[in-house]
Amino acid sequence: MKRILLLSCVLVSLQVMAQKKTKADPATQQVNANKEAALAALSSAYEADKKTALQIWEYAEVGYKEVKSAALHVQHLRDAGFTVETGVAGIPTAFVATYGSGSPAIGILAEYDALPGINQSTSADRDPIVGKNAGHACGHHLFGTASVSAGIAIKELIAAGKLKGTIKVFGTPAEEGGSGKVFLVRAGLFNNLDAVIHWHPDDVNAITTTSALANKSAKFKFYGISAHAAAAPDQGRSSLDAVEAMDNMVNMMREHVPQETRIHYVITSGGKAPNVIPDFAEVYYYVRHPKRKDVVEIFDRVVKAAEGAALGTGTTMKYDIIGGTHDLLINKTLAEAMQINLEKVGGVSYTEAELNFAKKLEASFVGAKVDLTTAGTVRPISYISEGNSGSTDVGDVSYALPTVGLRAATWVPGTAAHSWQAVAAGGTEIGTKGMLVASKTMALTAIDLMSNPVLLAKAMEEFVKSKGDYKYKALLGDIKPALNYRD
């Protein structure tokens, strides 16, 4: 009998303990309730957000010229109750929108610039739009819209008394080569934040866990002497010869730089007529490397090539720095927190019509085909580098404070960034569905950061360790924003 009574007491105790374990504490319940509210709000906002994104897709405004795109975001944030400061850091199309007060203070980055020289309709066949000189081949029309919407969802929770702290949405122009965020970092606009969240359109759903390439860019301008190319060639000094000589020397230099280096250029001005020796020519260069120190050293060698080209052709040269960005510091603490939220949100499902569109678009891809169903999945978190990648001015933000980001499948799996296929998918619901994945994941992550001081403290500890004793210095120096670099 005693054994039976003892067993009964043990079973009762185990049941009580099990109930305590399964019953979430009030703080966790509030976090879960906030997350469900945010998910519902963003689902409800989807149609309006889709309209905004596709409007900005139509605008397709290039770096520092995103007047209508920025204005649309600013209006939505003001209508939602944010205080918005425009024209920050000396950039007319940059803004900071703020709601709430005190700590924790979380930032969300928004981009909205398009790429020049590429455009496309929403057709799965190559179909440039006549008269249009730019397109959203990197999906920034989706980027900015998702970020603004996530910020508004957090604002609603603060306004309802469900969250405490400050939410800021940063309108950051000219990511594509203009280094817009660098000027915001340099102006100290991120100084009083605890963490920053960002995302980027892609063909997969995954947390950003590998670094980006540091980058330094400039326009090299050569000045010569005009003359008749046939009647008086001896009287002329060709600036185009100087550009070609520089390009030839840099191309030979490729053999003698670290293999991870990437150098690209376009001749932006090379004269107007073959029979007129051009007295002005210009070439626009990017230099990239995983390490910021190596970027600076290799860029300086490119400058020497330009100086040698001018000397050898009897011309003069000057160069204007356009951009400069750091590599990207990965914060594993925040990445793993965001991974949980991305898995909760899930991937993108295609309708039959969208799947047919995807298959037709896939036929135009160069290289190996990719499983289209991966748009509906979330990649496991991994810190194994996939090799060389692009550059981003988010890198400079990551040296200011803990930063975390994701990629969402706004493009058909297998799509290359900066392609007409990316423009096409981004102008359809394939793109806007991926945008919703991003806005939801960012909002859920912001809720975690604003609800969990231990998470923030751990992220800051990792950030301080990762940065080490490095004192941040912008790679582009003290120049003003190159507001006309796309002219």
C-alpha positions in Angstrom: 0.0 0.0 0.0 2.8 2.4 0.9 4.4 1.7 -2.5 1.2 2.5 -4.3 0.8 5.8 -2.3 4.4 6.7 -3.0 4.0 6.0 -6.7 0.8 8.0 -6.8 2.6 11.0 -5.2 5.4 10.7 -7.7 3.0 10.7 -10.6 1.1 13.7 -9.3 4.4 15.6 -8.9 5.5 14.7 -12.5 2.2 15.9 -13.9 2.5 19.2 -12.0 6.1 19.6 -13.3 5.0 18.8 -16.9 2.2 21.3 -16.7 4.7 24.0 -15.5 7.1 23.1 -18.4 4.4 23.2 -21.1 2.8 26.4 -19.8 4.8 29.4 -21.1 5.7 32.2 -18.7 3.8 35.5 -19.2 6.7 37.2 -21.0 7.0 34.4 -23.5 3.3 34.4 -24.0 3.4 38.2 -24.8 6.2 37.7 -27.3 4.3 35.0 -29.0 1.1 37.1 -29.1 3.1 40.1 -30.5 4.5 37.8 -33.2 1.1 36.6 -34.2 -0.2 40.1 -34.3 2.7 41.2 -36.5 2.2 38.3 -38.9 -1.5 39.1 -39.2 -0.9 42.8 -39.7 1.7 42.2 -42.4 -0.6 39.7 -44.2 -3.4 42.3 -44.1 -1.0 45.0 -45.5 0.2 42.7 -48.3 -2.1 44.1 -51.1 -1.1 47.7 -50.3 2.6 46.7 -50.0 2.4 44.9 -53.3 1.0 48.1 -55.0 3.8 50.2 -53.5 6.5 47.8 -54.6 5.2 47.5 -58.2 4.9 51.3 -58.3 8.5 51.7 -57.4 9.3 48.9 -59.9 7.7 51.2 -62.5 9.7 54.3 -61.3 13.0 52.4 -61.6 15.0 55.4 -60.3 18.8 55.1 -60.1 21.1 56.0 -57.2 20.6 59.4 -55.6 17.8 60.1 -58.1 15.1 58.1 -56.2 12.9 61.1 -55.6 9.5 59.5 -56.2 10.5 56.2 -54.6 11.8 57.8 -51.4 8.8 60.1 -51.2 6.4 57.2 -51.4 8.0 55.5 -48.5 8.3 58.7 -46.5 4.5 59.3 -47.0 3.6 55.9 -45.8 5.7 56.2 -42.7 4.3 59.6 -41.9 0.8 58.4 -42.4 1.6 55.6 -39.9 2.7 58.0 -37.3 6.5 58.1 -37.7 8.5 61.3 -37.3 10.5 61.4 -40.5 13.7 63.5 -41.2 14.5 63.7 -44.8 17.7 64.8 -46.6 19.9 63.3 -43.9 23.7 63.0 -44.4 23.6 65.5 -47.2 21.6 63.1 -49.4 18.2 64.5 -50.7 16.7 61.0 -51.0 17.9 59.6 -47.7 15.7 59.6 -44.6 15.3 58.4 -41.0 11.8 57.6 -39.7 11.4 57.2 -35.9 8.7 56.0 -33.6 8.8 55.4 -29.9 11.5 56.4 -27.3 14.2 54.9 -25.2 15.8 51.5 -25.3 16.0 49.1 -26.9 16.4 50.9 -30.2 16.3 48.8 -33.4 16.9 50.0 -36.9 15.6 48.5 -40.2 17.4 49.3 -43.5 15.4 50.2 -46.6 16.8 50.4 -50.2 15.0 51.6 -53.3 17.5 52.3 -56.1 17.4 50.7 -59.5 20.2 49.7 -61.9 21.0 51.6 -65.1 21.3 50.0 -68.5 18.9 47.2 -68.0 15.2 46.9 -68.1 12.5 44.4 -68.8 8.8 43.9 -68.8 7.2 41.1 -66.7 7.4 38.7 -69.6 9.3 35.4 -69.3 10.9 36.2 -72.7 13.5 39.0 -73.2 11.3 42.1 -73.7 13.0 45.4 -73.0 10.7 48.4 -72.4 11.4 51.0 -75.1 12.6 54.3 -73.7 13.3 53.0 -70.2 16.9 53.3 -69.1 16.9 51.4 -65.8 15.3 48.5 -64.0 15.0 46.9 -60.6 17.4 44.0 -61.4 18.4 43.8 -57.8 14.9 44.0 -56.3 15.3 47.1 -54.2 11.7 48.0 -54.9 10.8 45.0 -52.8 13.6 45.7 -50.3 12.4 49.1 -49.3 8.8 48.2 -49.2 9.2 45.2 -47.0 11.4 47.2 -44.6 8.9 50.0 -44.3 6.1 47.6 -43.7 8.0 45.7 -41.0 8.8 48.9 -39.3 5.1 49.9 -39.3 4.1 46.6 -37.8 6.6 47.1 -34.9 5.3 50.7 -34.5 1.7 49.4 -34.1 2.9 47.1 -31.2 4.7 50.0 -29.5 1.6 52.2 -29.9 -0.5 49.5 -28.4 1.8 49.3 -25.4 2.8 45.7 -26.3 6.5 46.7 -26.9 8.7 49.3 -25.4 11.6 51.1 -27.1 12.3 52.8 -30.4 12.0 51.6 -34.0 13.8 53.4 -36.8 13.5 52.9 -40.5 16.5 54.2 -42.5 15.9 55.2 -46.1 19.3 54.4 -47.7 19.8 55.4 -51.4 22.3 54.4 -53.9 23.4 51.1 -52.6 24.4 50.2 -56.2 27.8 51.8 -56.3 27.0 55.1 -54.5 27.7 53.8 -51.0 24.7 55.7 -49.5 24.8 54.0 -46.1 28.5 54.9 -45.6 27.5 58.5 -45.4 24.8 57.7 -42.9 27.3 55.8 -40.8 29.8 58.6 -41.1 27.2 61.1 -39.9 26.6 59.0 -36.8 23.0 58.2 -37.5 23.4 54.6 -36.2 25.2 55.6 -33.0 22.3 55.2 -30.5 20.9 51.9 -31.8 21.3 48.5 -30.3 21.0 46.5 -33.5 20.1 46.8 -37.2 18.1 44.4 -39.4 18.2 44.2 -43.2 17.4 41.8 -46.0 18.0 41.4 -49.8 16.0 39.9 -52.7 17.5 36.6 -53.9 16.4 33.2 -55.4 16.6 31.4 -52.0 15.3 31.8 -48.4 18.3 32.0 -46.1 20.0 34.0 -43.4 23.0 36.0 -44.5 25.9 34.2 -42.9 28.9 35.0 -45.1 30.7 38.2 -45.6 30.7 40.5 -48.6 33.6 41.9 -50.6 35.0 45.2 -49.6 34.9 47.6 -52.5 36.4 50.9 -53.7 35.4 52.7 -56.9 36.3 55.8 -58.9 35.8 57.5 -62.2 39.2 58.2 -63.9 39.0 61.3 -66.2 41.6 61.9 -68.9 42.1 65.2 -70.7 43.9 65.5 -74.0 44.0 67.7 -77.1 41.5 67.6 -80.0 42.6 67.6 -83.6 41.6 66.2 -86.9 42.4 62.5 -86.8 43.5 62.3 -90.4 44.8 65.9 -91.3 46.6 66.7 -88.1 47.0 63.7 -85.8 50.3 64.9 -84.6 48.6 67.9 -83.1 46.3 65.8 -80.9 46.7 63.9 -77.7 44.0 61.2 -77.4 42.3 60.9 -74.0 40.7 57.6 -75.3 44.3 56.3 -75.9 44.9 57.0 -72.2 41.8 55.1 -71.1 42.7 52.1 -73.3 46.3 52.2 -72.0 45.1 52.2 -68.5 42.7 49.4 -69.1 45.5 47.4 -70.8 47.8 47.8 -67.8 45.1 46.9 -65.3 44.2 43.8 -67.3 47.9 42.8 -67.2 47.9 43.5 -63.5 45.2 40.9 -62.9 47.9 38.1 -63.0 49.7 39.8 -60.1 46.9 40.4 -57.5 45.4 38.0 -55.0 43.1 35.6 -56.8 40.0 36.7 -54.7 40.3 40.1 -56.3 37.6 41.4 -58.6 38.2 44.4 -60.9 35.6 45.7 -63.4 35.3 48.8 -65.5 33.2 50.5 -68.1 34.2 53.3 -70.5 31.6 55.9 -69.7 33.0 58.4 -72.3 35.2 57.8 -75.2 34.7 60.5 -77.8 31.9 61.2 -80.2 33.4 60.7 -83.7 36.3 58.6 -85.1 37.8 61.6 -87.0 38.0 63.8 -84.0 40.7 63.0 -81.5 38.8 63.1 -78.2 40.1 65.6 -75.7 38.1 63.9 -72.9 37.5 60.3 -71.9 36.4 58.6 -68.8 36.5 55.1 -67.3 34.6 53.9 -64.2 36.4 51.3 -62.1 35.4 48.9 -59.2 38.0 47.1 -57.1 36.9 44.4 -54.8 38.5 42.0 -52.3 37.3 40.2 -49.2 39.7 42.3 -47.0 39.3 46.1 -46.9 43.1 46.6 -46.5 43.8 44.7 -49.7 41.2 46.7 -51.5 42.9 49.9 -50.6 46.3 48.6 -51.7 45.0 47.2 -55.1 43.1 50.4 -55.8 46.3 52.4 -55.3 48.0 50.2 -57.9 45.1 51.0 -60.3 45.7 54.7 -59.7 49.3 54.2 -60.6 48.3 52.5 -63.9 46.1 55.6 -64.6 49.0 57.9 -63.9 51.3 55.9 -66.2 48.7 55.9 -68.9 48.4 59.7 -68.8 52.2 60.1 -68.8 52.6 57.7 -71.8 49.9 59.4 -73.9 50.7 63.0 -73.1 47.4 63.6 -71.4 46.4 64.6 -67.8 44.4 62.6 -65.4 42.3 63.1 -62.3 40.0 60.7 -60.5 36.9 61.1 -58.4 36.2 58.5 -55.7 32.6 57.4 -56.1 32.2 54.7 -53.4 33.9 52.6 -50.8 32.4 49.9 -48.7 33.6 47.5 -45.9 33.3 43.8 -45.8 30.3 42.5 -43.8 30.6 41.4 -40.2 28.4 38.4 -39.4 26.8 38.2 -36.0 26.0 34.6 -35.3 24.0 35.4 -32.2 21.5 37.4 -34.3 21.7 35.1 -37.3 20.6 32.1 -35.3 17.7 34.1 -33.7 16.6 35.2 -37.2 16.9 31.7 -38.6 14.2 30.5 -36.1 11.9 33.3 -37.3 12.5 32.6 -41.0 11.7 28.9 -40.5 8.4 30.0 -38.8 7.5 32.1 -41.8 8.5 29.6 -44.4 9.1 30.0 -48.1 7.2 30.9 -51.2 4.6 28.8 -52.9 3.9 29.2 -56.6 0.5 29.0 -58.3 0.3 26.8 -61.4 0.5 30.0 -63.6 3.6 31.2 -61.6 5.2 27.7 -61.9 4.7 27.8 -65.7 6.2 31.3 -65.8 9.2 30.0 -63.7 9.8 27.1 -66.1 9.7 29.4 -69.1 12.1 31.8 -67.5 14.4 28.9 -66.4 14.9 28.0 -70.0 16.7 31.3 -70.5 19.3 30.6 -67.7 22.9 30.0 -68.5 24.4 27.1 -66.5 23.0 24.3 -64.4 19.3 24.2 -63.7 18.0 24.6 -60.1 15.2 22.9 -58.4 12.2 25.3 -58.6 10.7 23.9 -55.4 13.6 25.5 -53.4 11.6 28.7 -53.4 9.3 27.1 -50.9 12.0 25.9 -48.5 14.3 27.6 -46.0 18.0 26.8 -46.1 19.6 25.4 -42.9 21.9 27.9 -41.3 25.5 27.5 -42.5 28.6 29.6 -42.2 30.4 27.9 -45.1 31.3 30.5 -47.7 29.9 29.9 -51.2 32.8 31.8 -52.7 33.2 35.3 -54.0 30.1 37.5 -53.8 29.1 41.1 -54.3 29.6 44.1 -52.2 27.2 46.1 -50.0 27.3 49.3 -48.0 25.6 47.3 -45.2 29.2 46.3 -44.5 29.9 49.7 -43.0 26.7 49.5 -40.9 28.0 46.1 -39.6 31.1 47.9 -38.2 28.9 50.4 -36.3 26.7 47.9 -34.4 25.4 44.3 -34.4 23.7 43.7 -37.8 21.7 40.8 -39.1 20.0 40.1 -42.5 18.3 37.5 -44.6 17.7 36.7 -48.3 14.2 35.9 -49.5 13.2 34.1 -52.7 11.8 37.0 -54.8 13.3 35.5 -58.0 12.8 32.2 -59.7 15.5 29.7 -58.3 18.6 29.9 -60.5 18.1 33.6 -61.4 21.2 35.7 -61.4 21.1 39.1 -59.7 21.4 42.1 -62.0 19.7 40.2 -64.9 16.6 40.9 -67.0 15.1 37.7 -65.4 15.4 39.3 -62.0 13.6 42.4 -63.3 10.8 40.3 -64.8 10.2 38.1 -61.7 10.4 41.2 -59.4 7.6 42.8 -61.3 5.2 39.9 -60.6 3.7 38.3 -57.5 6.6 35.9 -57.4 8.6 38.9 -56.2 6.0 40.3 -53.9 5.4 36.9 -52.2 9.1 36.8 -51.4 8.9 40.3 -50.1 6.2 39.2 -47.6 8.6 36.5 -46.3 11.2 39.2 -45.7 8.9 41.7 -44.0 7.5 39.0 -41.6 10.9 37.6 -40.7 12.3 41.1 -40.0 9.3 42.0 -37.8 9.5 38.8 -35.8 13.3 39.3 -35.3 12.7 42.9 -34.2 10.2 41.7 -31.6 12.8 39.3 -30.3 15.4 42.0 -30.0 13.0 44.4 -28.3 11.8 41.7 -25.9 15.1 40.0 -24.9 17.8 42.1 -23.4 20.0 39.0 -22.9 19.9 38.4 -26.7 21.0 42.0 -27.4 23.7 41.8 -24.8 25.1 38.6 -26.3 25.0 40.1 -29.8 26.8 43.2 -28.6 29.5 41.0 -26.9 30.0 39.1 -30.1 30.1 42.4 -32.1 32.8 43.9 -29.9 34.9 40.7 -30.2 34.5 40.5 -34.0 35.4 44.1 -34.5 38.5 43.9 -32.2 40.6 47.0 -32.0 39.8 48.2 -35.5 38.8 51.9 -35.6 36.3 52.4 -38.3 37.3 54.7 -41.1 35.3 55.1 -44.3 37.1 53.7 -47.3 35.8 56.6 -49.4 37.4 59.2 -47.1 35.8 62.5 -46.4 34.2 63.1 -49.9 30.7 64.3 -50.2 28.1 61.9 -51.7 28.5 61.7 -55.5 24.9 62.7 -56.2 25.4 62.7 -59.9 27.4 59.6 -60.3 24.7 58.0 -62.5 24.7 61.0 -65.0 
